[in-house]
């Protein structure tokens, strides 16, 4: 069987570049416009992409002056996107720190039914104090505790999704029996973080349970992904770093008794596409000119967990900001940003310029052929199983990728020309999970 790429469209308002909303053609209100997202979903499906993805954060970032900040709840938005598409997978972020397993399992099972088996869950532990204070906490829970809770959360969600056997609904009108109580299984869970009786009040969904996605790169995050994830979103700036991450995660999956080939690794790529390289670079430069340093500093402060008065635009990062410094926030993102700054000797001004488009992801400004060449090189050299497409400007960036890069990948035999399955698990080659109670594992 020929190995093909997996492609996910990471949708972010009017684009991933922090200044995209300031372009003349951008709609600064698109972040709450359902029609905008429905259009993006149709474009992604036209390109035969595996899936689209909506990130989420359970709290408002403190400063709304910098860029569009209001966001619709993603699983609600997925339902309206499901209504205008037939094939593409629909992935949303939801936090294990600020949700309860019963409610979240019910929500994703419901969307899986609504979409005909196309939903995925990006599992995050949420590494911000902003979110913690929205849920009655004065401090961010420690990193290790968040992942321990997440591990129990996912195991319990699986129990709830399996609590109905596939054939529990009989719907026998003649006899007058709708369902078989013997094929219903209470979760009966009493653990460290959760106590849930169950069963779920939603029948087992088309996929059994959603495609499970994870995006953390810390030690805890990598182990969590190796145990649970069907797909992994990751931030990798260079081929060598991507190859190291790819090899490490596949080895970890094997150590947990999983087939490494069943874990799909998708580095993010931020492509600025032009008919010529000069045209692409000009578009990239235009976006860079619209960044307001005073706003970008606030984002950097959040990542680095330093105060703004410690950062000087035309100086390098403070000496105490090192890759081995311990923080309780997003450890993988912190290490990537600091590593980039130290490796290339960047000033703060240069660093925020580099982060403006993709927050540390691989960025490329070039022709469709150049973008396809880079993707093929990573794909064929053990750095990626596919890519998380993060268009700097939307919708035009995604339209350009679908219309000009995808056909090149298809012509090279690297990407599908038609959908061959009906569910998101089909697209990713992930098997439908067997029911743990039927198999005697519950």
PAZA-794080 format. One record per residue (C-alpha): residue number from 0; x, y, z. Coordinates in Angstrom, 2 decimals, always signed. Example, Ala and Ser with C-alpha at 12.3 -4.5 7.8 and 13.67 -1.06 7.14 Angstrom:
[fike 0, [+12.30, -4.50, +7.80]]
[fike 1, [+13.67, -1.06, +7.14]]
//
This chain:
[fike 0, [+0.00, +0.00, +0.00]]
[fike 1, [+1.39, +3.41, -0.99]]
[fike 2, [+1.92, +5.72, +1.96]]
[fike 3, [-0.02, +8.99, +1.61]]
[fike 4, [+0.07, +12.21, +3.60]]
[fike 5, [-2.59, +13.23, +6.06]]
[fike 6, [-3.59, +16.89, +5.91]]
[fike 7, [-5.50, +18.87, +8.51]]
[fike 8, [-6.64, +22.49, +8.10]]
[fike 9, [-6.10, +24.39, +11.37]]
[fike 10, [-8.66, +27.22, +11.17]]
[fike 11, [-8.04, +30.40, +13.16]]
[fike 12, [-10.38, +33.33, +12.58]]
[fike 13, [-8.98, +35.24, +9.57]]
[fike 14, [-5.61, +33.51, +9.67]]
[fike 15, [-2.73, +32.47, +11.87]]
[fike 16, [-0.69, +35.60, +11.37]]
[fike 17, [-1.45, +37.88, +14.29]]
[fike 18, [-1.82, +40.88, +11.97]]
[fike 19, [-3.95, +39.16, +9.31]]
[fike 20, [-7.10, +40.95, +10.50]]
[fike 21, [-5.55, +44.30, +9.53]]
[fike 22, [-5.27, +43.45, +5.83]]
[fike 23, [-7.71, +45.41, +3.64]]
[fike 24, [-9.41, +42.22, +2.44]]
[fike 25, [-9.87, +40.71, +5.92]]
[fike 26, [-13.15, +40.75, +7.82]]
[fike 27, [-12.29, +41.58, +11.47]]
[fike 28, [-15.64, +40.13, +12.57]]
[fike 29, [-15.20, +36.76, +10.85]]
[fike 30, [-14.30, +35.01, +14.12]]
[fike 31, [-18.01, +34.87, +15.05]]
[fike 32, [-19.40, +34.56, +11.51]]
[fike 33, [-20.79, +31.05, +10.96]]
[fike 34, [-20.83, +31.53, +7.17]]
[fike 35, [-17.07, +32.24, +7.21]]
[fike 36, [-16.36, +28.90, +8.88]]
[fike 37, [-18.81, +27.03, +6.69]]
[fike 38, [-16.99, +28.38, +3.63]]
[fike 39, [-13.64, +27.26, +5.04]]
[fike 40, [-15.06, +23.79, +5.71]]
[fike 41, [-16.26, +23.48, +2.12]]
[fike 42, [-12.88, +24.65, +0.79]]
[fike 43, [-11.02, +22.10, +2.93]]
[fike 44, [-13.37, +19.33, +1.77]]
[fike 45, [-12.91, +20.38, -1.86]]
[fike 46, [-9.20, +19.72, -1.31]]
[fike 47, [-10.01, +16.24, +0.09]]
[fike 48, [-8.27, +17.14, +3.35]]
[fike 49, [-8.58, +14.61, +6.17]]
[fike 50, [-9.91, +17.08, +8.68]]
[fike 51, [-10.25, +20.62, +9.93]]
[fike 52, [-9.47, +21.77, +13.44]]
[fike 53, [-10.74, +24.46, +15.80]]
[fike 54, [-8.56, +25.32, +18.79]]
[fike 55, [-10.09, +26.58, +22.02]]
[fike 56, [-9.15, +28.17, +25.33]]
[fike 57, [-11.60, +28.36, +28.27]]
[fike 58, [-11.00, +32.02, +28.97]]
[fike 59, [-10.50, +35.35, +27.26]]
[fike 60, [-6.90, +36.34, +26.70]]
[fike 61, [-6.55, +39.52, +28.77]]
[fike 62, [-6.00, +42.03, +25.97]]
[fike 63, [-8.60, +42.32, +23.20]]
[fike 64, [-6.83, +45.25, +21.56]]
[fike 65, [-4.23, +43.05, +19.83]]
[fike 66, [-6.37, +40.90, +17.50]]
[fike 67, [-9.83, +39.29, +17.24]]
[fike 68, [-10.34, +37.51, +20.55]]
[fike 69, [-13.99, +36.46, +20.78]]
[fike 70, [-14.53, +32.82, +19.83]]
[fike 71, [-17.55, +30.59, +19.44]]
[fike 72, [-17.61, +27.34, +21.42]]
[fike 73, [-16.00, +24.92, +18.96]]
[fike 74, [-18.18, +21.81, +19.29]]
[fike 75, [-21.25, +23.98, +18.63]]
[fike 76, [-19.51, +25.44, +15.57]]
[fike 77, [-18.59, +21.95, +14.35]]
[fike 78, [-22.27, +21.02, +14.12]]
[fike 79, [-23.03, +23.83, +11.65]]
[fike 80, [-19.92, +22.94, +9.65]]
[fike 81, [-21.05, +19.32, +9.59]]
[fike 82, [-24.29, +20.43, +7.98]]
[fike 83, [-22.57, +21.84, +4.88]]
[fike 84, [-20.04, +19.01, +4.37]]
[fike 85, [-20.20, +15.25, +3.86]]
[fike 86, [-16.71, +13.84, +4.24]]
[fike 87, [-14.19, +16.03, +6.04]]
[fike 88, [-13.31, +15.31, +9.66]]
[fike 89, [-14.19, +17.85, +12.34]]
[fike 90, [-11.79, +18.23, +15.29]]
[fike 91, [-12.17, +20.53, +18.30]]
[fike 92, [-10.11, +21.24, +21.39]]
[fike 93, [-11.57, +20.59, +24.83]]
[fike 94, [-9.74, +20.78, +28.15]]
[fike 95, [-9.54, +17.91, +30.62]]
[fike 96, [-8.75, +20.39, +33.40]]
[fike 97, [-11.88, +22.51, +33.02]]
[fike 98, [-14.53, +19.99, +31.95]]
[fike 99, [-16.17, +16.96, +33.50]]
[fike 100, [-15.91, +13.57, +31.74]]
[fike 101, [-19.67, +12.89, +31.54]]
[fike 102, [-20.54, +16.23, +29.92]]
[fike 103, [-17.62, +16.12, +27.48]]
[fike 104, [-18.15, +12.48, +26.50]]
[fike 105, [-21.81, +13.28, +25.84]]
[fike 106, [-20.94, +16.35, +23.77]]
[fike 107, [-18.47, +14.56, +21.49]]
[fike 108, [-20.71, +11.49, +21.12]]
[fike 109, [-23.53, +13.83, +20.10]]
[fike 110, [-21.41, +15.60, +17.47]]
[fike 111, [-20.23, +12.23, +16.17]]
[fike 112, [-23.87, +11.25, +15.63]]
[fike 113, [-24.73, +14.63, +14.09]]
[fike 114, [-21.79, +14.43, +11.66]]
[fike 115, [-22.16, +10.78, +10.73]]
[fike 116, [-18.91, +9.75, +12.40]]
[fike 117, [-16.56, +12.62, +11.62]]
[fike 118, [-15.60, +14.13, +14.98]]
[fike 119, [-12.22, +14.29, +16.71]]
[fike 120, [-11.16, +15.54, +20.15]]
[fike 121, [-7.93, +17.48, +20.61]]
[fike 122, [-7.12, +16.74, +24.24]]
[fike 123, [-5.43, +19.57, +26.16]]
[fike 124, [-4.72, +20.21, +29.84]]
[fike 125, [-4.73, +24.05, +29.47]]
[fike 126, [-1.64, +25.80, +30.75]]
[fike 127, [-2.84, +29.32, +31.63]]
[fike 128, [-3.67, +31.06, +34.88]]
[fike 129, [-6.40, +32.97, +33.01]]
[fike 130, [-8.38, +29.76, +32.59]]
[fike 131, [-7.73, +28.57, +36.14]]
[fike 132, [-9.27, +31.72, +37.59]]
[fike 133, [-12.43, +31.20, +35.54]]
[fike 134, [-12.99, +27.90, +37.36]]
[fike 135, [-12.49, +28.94, +40.97]]
[fike 136, [-8.74, +28.31, +41.18]]
[fike 137, [-6.21, +30.86, +42.42]]
[fike 138, [-3.25, +29.10, +40.86]]
[fike 139, [-2.55, +26.98, +37.78]]
[fike 140, [-2.63, +23.29, +38.77]]
[fike 141, [+0.85, +21.75, +38.58]]
[fike 142, [+1.89, +20.30, +35.22]]
[fike 143, [+2.10, +16.72, +36.47]]
[fike 144, [-1.29, +16.91, +38.18]]
[fike 145, [-2.94, +18.21, +35.02]]
[fike 146, [-1.65, +15.24, +33.02]]
[fike 147, [-2.59, +12.73, +35.72]]
[fike 148, [-6.13, +14.11, +35.67]]
[fike 149, [-6.14, +13.99, +31.86]]
[fike 150, [-5.08, +10.34, +31.87]]
[fike 151, [-7.95, +9.36, +34.17]]
[fike 152, [-10.33, +11.62, +32.22]]
[fike 153, [-9.65, +9.91, +28.89]]
[fike 154, [-9.94, +6.43, +30.40]]
[fike 155, [-13.29, +7.35, +31.93]]
[fike 156, [-14.52, +8.93, +28.68]]
[fike 157, [-13.78, +5.61, +26.95]]
[fike 158, [-15.86, +3.76, +29.56]]
[fike 159, [-18.74, +6.14, +28.93]]
[fike 160, [-18.52, +5.87, +25.14]]
[fike 161, [-18.51, +2.08, +25.51]]
[fike 162, [-21.37, +2.03, +28.00]]
[fike 163, [-23.82, +1.21, +25.20]]
[fike 164, [-23.06, -1.88, +23.15]]
[fike 165, [-23.46, -1.32, +19.41]]
[fike 166, [-26.61, -3.45, +19.30]]
[fike 167, [-28.19, -2.21, +22.55]]
[fike 168, [-31.06, -0.55, +20.66]]
[fike 169, [-33.55, -3.19, +19.46]]
[fike 170, [-36.43, -0.89, +18.40]]
[fike 171, [-38.73, -3.92, +18.26]]
[fike 172, [-42.20, -2.43, +17.71]]
[fike 173, [-43.99, -5.77, +17.61]]
[fike 174, [-42.67, -6.98, +20.96]]
[fike 175, [-42.63, -3.47, +22.41]]
[fike 176, [-39.00, -3.41, +23.52]]
[fike 177, [-36.88, -0.44, +22.50]]
[fike 178, [-33.56, -1.36, +24.11]]
[fike 179, [-31.79, -4.23, +25.86]]
[fike 180, [-30.79, -3.30, +29.42]]
[fike 181, [-28.33, -6.20, +29.46]]
[fike 182, [-26.29, -4.44, +26.80]]
[fike 183, [-25.94, -1.26, +28.86]]
[fike 184, [-22.92, -0.88, +31.16]]
[fike 185, [-22.58, +1.69, +33.96]]
[fike 186, [-19.11, +3.21, +34.13]]
[fike 187, [-19.11, +2.68, +37.93]]
[fike 188, [-15.92, +4.73, +38.13]]
[fike 189, [-14.44, +5.83, +41.46]]
[fike 190, [-10.97, +7.22, +40.87]]
[fike 191, [-8.53, +9.85, +42.11]]
[fike 192, [-10.16, +12.76, +40.29]]
[fike 193, [-13.62, +11.56, +39.25]]
[fike 194, [-16.55, +9.52, +40.49]]
[fike 195, [-19.10, +8.74, +37.78]]
[fike 196, [-21.91, +6.19, +37.84]]
[fike 197, [-22.93, +6.24, +34.18]]
[fike 198, [-23.95, +4.95, +31.74]]
[fike 199, [-23.87, +7.74, +29.16]]
[fike 200, [-27.26, +8.94, +27.92]]
[fike 201, [-26.13, +8.83, +24.27]]
[fike 202, [-25.94, +5.54, +22.36]]
[fike 203, [-22.55, +4.44, +21.05]]
[fike 204, [-21.66, +6.71, +18.16]]
[fike 205, [-20.68, +5.79, +14.58]]
[fike 206, [-16.95, +5.84, +15.34]]
[fike 207, [-17.24, +4.15, +18.74]]
[fike 208, [-15.49, +7.21, +20.04]]
[fike 209, [-13.83, +10.23, +18.46]]
[fike 210, [-10.43, +10.30, +16.85]]
[fike 211, [-8.16, +11.28, +19.75]]
[fike 212, [-5.66, +14.05, +19.08]]
[fike 213, [-2.98, +15.54, +21.34]]
[fike 214, [-0.65, +18.50, +20.99]]
[fike 215, [+1.71, +18.64, +23.99]]
[fike 216, [+5.48, +18.27, +23.55]]
[fike 217, [+6.66, +18.11, +27.16]]
[fike 218, [+7.78, +14.79, +28.64]]
[fike 219, [+4.33, +14.29, +30.17]]
[fike 220, [+2.69, +15.37, +26.92]]
[fike 221, [+4.71, +12.94, +24.81]]
[fike 222, [+3.93, +10.03, +27.09]]
[fike 223, [+0.26, +10.98, +27.09]]
[fike 224, [+0.23, +11.09, +23.28]]
[fike 225, [+2.04, +7.78, +23.03]]
[fike 226, [-0.61, +6.14, +25.26]]
[fike 227, [-3.76, +7.71, +23.87]]
[fike 228, [-3.45, +9.72, +20.66]]
[fike 229, [-4.44, +8.61, +17.18]]
[fike 230, [-2.94, +11.84, +15.80]]
[fike 231, [-0.45, +14.34, +17.21]]
[fike 232, [-0.22, +18.04, +16.34]]
[fike 233, [+3.31, +19.26, +16.95]]
[fike 234, [+5.43, +22.39, +16.62]]
[fike 235, [+8.74, +21.73, +14.82]]
[fike 236, [+10.91, +24.44, +13.29]]
[fike 237, [+13.60, +22.39, +11.56]]
[fike 238, [+13.80, +19.03, +9.80]]
[fike 239, [+16.27, +17.70, +12.36]]
[fike 240, [+14.05, +18.64, +15.31]]
[fike 241, [+11.03, +17.13, +13.57]]
[fike 242, [+12.90, +13.88, +12.88]]
[fike 243, [+13.96, +13.65, +16.53]]
[fike 244, [+10.40, +14.22, +17.77]]
[fike 245, [+8.98, +11.75, +15.23]]
[fike 246, [+11.41, +9.00, +16.24]]
[fike 247, [+10.93, +9.64, +19.94]]
[fike 248, [+7.13, +9.53, +19.83]]
[fike 249, [+7.03, +6.40, +17.69]]
[fike 250, [+9.37, +4.66, +20.15]]
[fike 251, [+7.25, +5.72, +23.09]]
[fike 252, [+4.12, +4.37, +21.39]]
[fike 253, [+5.86, +1.01, +20.94]]
[fike 254, [+6.84, +0.99, +24.62]]
[fike 255, [+3.16, +1.37, +25.52]]
[fike 256, [+2.34, -1.67, +23.40]]
[fike 257, [+0.95, +0.23, +20.43]]
[fike 258, [+1.79, -0.07, +16.76]]
[fike 259, [+3.77, +3.13, +16.04]]
[fike 260, [+2.26, +3.29, +12.56]]
[fike 261, [-1.17, +3.94, +14.12]]
[fike 262, [+0.04, +7.25, +15.61]]
[fike 263, [-0.11, +9.98, +12.94]]
[fike 264, [+2.32, +12.87, +13.52]]
[fike 265, [+1.41, +16.22, +11.96]]
[fike 266, [+3.83, +19.15, +12.31]]
[fike 267, [+2.35, +22.57, +11.69]]
[fike 268, [+3.30, +24.42, +8.51]]
[fike 269, [+2.49, +28.08, +7.78]]
[fike 270, [+2.65, +28.55, +3.98]]
[fike 271, [+2.56, +31.96, +2.33]]
[fike 272, [+2.01, +31.11, -1.33]]
[fike 273, [+2.73, +33.25, -4.37]]
[fike 274, [+3.07, +32.77, -8.12]]
[fike 275, [+6.75, +33.56, -7.58]]
[fike 276, [+8.94, +33.49, -4.51]]
[fike 277, [+9.23, +37.29, -4.68]]
[fike 278, [+5.43, +37.60, -4.63]]
[fike 279, [+5.18, +35.28, -1.62]]
[fike 280, [+7.93, +37.15, +0.24]]
[fike 281, [+6.22, +40.47, -0.47]]
[fike 282, [+2.97, +39.15, +1.02]]
[fike 283, [+4.87, +37.90, +4.05]]
[fike 284, [+6.61, +41.27, +4.46]]
[fike 285, [+3.27, +43.10, +4.26]]
[fike 286, [+1.95, +41.03, +7.15]]
[fike 287, [+5.12, +41.61, +9.15]]
[fike 288, [+4.80, +45.37, +8.71]]
[fike 289, [+1.37, +45.27, +10.38]]
[fike 290, [+2.60, +43.72, +13.64]]
[fike 291, [+2.45, +46.12, +16.57]]
[fike 292, [+5.43, +45.25, +18.83]]
[fike 293, [+3.69, +46.43, +21.99]]
[fike 294, [+0.93, +43.88, +21.36]]
[fike 295, [+3.28, +41.06, +20.37]]
[fike 296, [+5.27, +41.58, +23.58]]
[fike 297, [+2.19, +40.63, +25.59]]
[fike 298, [+1.97, +37.27, +23.80]]
[fike 299, [+5.65, +36.64, +24.38]]
[fike 300, [+5.30, +37.47, +28.08]]
[fike 301, [+2.58, +34.81, +28.35]]
[fike 302, [+4.78, +32.15, +26.73]]
[fike 303, [+7.97, +33.00, +28.61]]
[fike 304, [+6.32, +33.76, +31.97]]
[fike 305, [+8.35, +36.88, +32.55]]
[fike 306, [+7.27, +40.46, +33.14]]
[fike 307, [+7.09, +42.88, +30.21]]
[fike 308, [+9.65, +45.22, +31.76]]
[fike 309, [+12.27, +42.43, +31.53]]
[fike 310, [+12.10, +42.45, +27.70]]
[fike 311, [+13.91, +45.02, +25.54]]
[fike 312, [+12.95, +45.09, +21.87]]
[fike 313, [+16.47, +45.45, +20.54]]
[fike 314, [+18.17, +43.13, +23.00]]
[fike 315, [+18.21, +39.35, +23.32]]
[fike 316, [+16.13, +37.55, +25.94]]
[fike 317, [+17.21, +37.96, +29.58]]
[fike 318, [+19.98, +35.60, +30.62]]
[fike 319, [+17.77, +33.68, +33.08]]
[fike 320, [+15.35, +32.69, +30.30]]
[fike 321, [+16.91, +29.36, +29.31]]
[fike 322, [+15.56, +26.20, +27.71]]
[fike 323, [+16.01, +24.21, +30.93]]
[fike 324, [+14.13, +26.71, +33.13]]
[fike 325, [+11.10, +25.09, +34.77]]
[fike 326, [+7.67, +26.61, +34.22]]
[fike 327, [+4.19, +25.32, +35.01]]
[fike 328, [+2.71, +26.54, +31.72]]
[fike 329, [+3.07, +25.20, +28.18]]
[fike 330, [+6.52, +23.67, +28.56]]
[fike 331, [+6.90, +22.45, +24.98]]
[fike 332, [+6.04, +25.84, +23.46]]
[fike 333, [+8.31, +27.63, +25.94]]
[fike 334, [+11.30, +25.41, +25.05]]
[fike 335, [+10.69, +25.88, +21.32]]
[fike 336, [+10.51, +29.69, +21.50]]
[fike 337, [+13.54, +30.04, +23.77]]
[fike 338, [+15.49, +27.52, +21.68]]
[fike 339, [+14.75, +29.50, +18.50]]
[fike 340, [+15.84, +32.77, +20.09]]
[fike 341, [+19.08, +31.35, +21.51]]
[fike 342, [+20.00, +29.29, +18.45]]
[fike 343, [+19.74, +32.24, +16.09]]
[fike 344, [+20.75, +35.00, +18.50]]
[fike 345, [+17.50, +36.88, +17.95]]
[fike 346, [+16.57, +40.12, +19.61]]
[fike 347, [+13.10, +40.38, +21.09]]
[fike 348, [+11.99, +42.44, +18.07]]
[fike 349, [+13.30, +39.78, +15.68]]
[fike 350, [+11.75, +37.00, +17.74]]
[fike 351, [+8.25, +38.48, +17.71]]
[fike 352, [+8.58, +38.94, +13.96]]
[fike 353, [+9.44, +35.27, +13.56]]
[fike 354, [+6.55, +34.22, +15.82]]
[fike 355, [+4.00, +36.52, +14.20]]
[fike 356, [+2.94, +34.05, +11.52]]
[fike 357, [+3.04, +30.68, +13.25]]
[fike 358, [+4.06, +31.01, +16.90]]
[fike 359, [+7.12, +28.84, +16.27]]
[fike 360, [+5.79, +26.50, +13.59]]
[fike 361, [+7.59, +25.90, +10.30]]
[fike 362, [+6.98, +28.90, +8.04]]
[fike 363, [+7.64, +29.06, +4.31]]
[fike 364, [+7.07, +31.81, +1.75]]
[fike 365, [+7.31, +30.50, -1.80]]
[fike 366, [+5.63, +29.04, -4.84]]
[fike 367, [+3.24, +26.07, -4.67]]
[fike 368, [+6.05, +23.85, -5.93]]
[fike 369, [+8.41, +25.05, -3.19]]
[fike 370, [+5.78, +24.42, -0.51]]
[fike 371, [+5.07, +20.95, -1.92]]
[fike 372, [+8.81, +20.18, -2.13]]
[fike 373, [+9.30, +21.03, +1.56]]
[fike 374, [+6.34, +18.92, +2.61]]
[fike 375, [+7.50, +15.99, +0.50]]
[fike 376, [+11.03, +16.21, +1.91]]
[fike 377, [+9.80, +16.08, +5.51]]
[fike 378, [+7.28, +13.33, +4.69]]
[fike 379, [+9.85, +11.11, +2.98]]
[fike 380, [+12.56, +11.64, +5.59]]
[fike 381, [+10.87, +10.42, +8.78]]
[fike 382, [+9.82, +13.84, +10.03]]
[fike 383, [+6.05, +13.76, +9.41]]
[fike 384, [+3.08, +11.62, +8.47]]
[fike 385, [+1.40, +14.72, +7.13]]
[fike 386, [+0.86, +18.33, +8.12]]
[fike 387, [-1.30, +20.71, +10.10]]
[fike 388, [-1.95, +23.48, +7.53]]
[fike 389, [-1.94, +26.87, +9.26]]
[fike 390, [-2.75, +29.45, +6.60]]
[fike 391, [-1.49, +32.89, +7.67]]
[fike 392, [-4.52, +34.54, +6.02]]
[fike 393, [-8.03, +33.08, +5.69]]
[fike 394, [-9.87, +32.27, +3.53]]
[fike 395, [-7.41, +33.14, +0.73]]
[fike 396, [-4.50, +31.16, +2.17]]
[fike 397, [-6.49, +27.93, +2.43]]
[fike 398, [-8.00, +28.49, -1.01]]
[fike 399, [-4.52, +28.93, -2.46]]
[fike 400, [-3.24, +25.80, -0.74]]
[fike 401, [-6.18, +23.69, -1.93]]
[fike 402, [-6.12, +25.03, -5.49]]
[fike 403, [-2.36, +25.07, -6.07]]
[fike 404, [-0.45, +22.88, -3.59]]
[fike 405, [-2.84, +19.95, -3.20]]
[fike 406, [-2.90, +19.19, -6.97]]
[fike 407, [+0.90, +18.97, -6.96]]
[fike 408, [+0.86, +16.53, -4.04]]
[fike 409, [-1.83, +14.49, -5.81]]
[fike 410, [+0.13, +14.43, -9.06]]
[fike 411, [+3.14, +13.10, -7.15]]
[fike 412, [+1.04, +10.32, -5.61]]
[fike 413, [+1.45, +11.76, -2.12]]
[fike 414, [-2.17, +12.63, -1.35]]
[fike 415, [-5.63, +11.22, -2.06]]
[fike 416, [-7.67, +12.34, -5.04]]
[fike 417, [-10.95, +11.10, -3.53]]
[fike 418, [-12.21, +10.11, -0.10]]
[fike 419, [-12.27, +6.33, +0.31]]
[fike 420, [-14.00, +6.16, +3.69]]
[fike 421, [-16.90, +7.78, +5.49]]
[fike 422, [-15.58, +8.49, +8.99]]
[fike 423, [-12.69, +10.52, +10.36]]
[fike 424, [-11.11, +7.31, +11.62]]
[fike 425, [-11.31, +5.98, +8.06]]
[fike 426, [-9.42, +9.03, +6.77]]
[fike 427, [-6.61, +8.53, +9.30]]
[fike 428, [-6.51, +4.76, +8.98]]
[fike 429, [-7.47, +4.42, +12.65]]
[fike 430, [-9.53, +1.36, +13.52]]
[fike 431, [-12.93, +1.70, +15.11]]
[fike 432, [-12.39, +0.77, +18.78]]
[fike 433, [-13.89, -2.46, +20.02]]
[fike 434, [-16.19, -2.18, +23.03]]
[fike 435, [-14.24, -2.93, +26.20]]
[fike 436, [-17.29, -4.49, +27.90]]
[fike 437, [-18.07, -6.82, +25.02]]
[fike 438, [-14.42, -7.89, +24.92]]
[fike 439, [-14.37, -8.48, +28.66]]
[fike 440, [-11.88, -5.68, +29.31]]
[fike 441, [-14.22, -3.39, +31.25]]
//
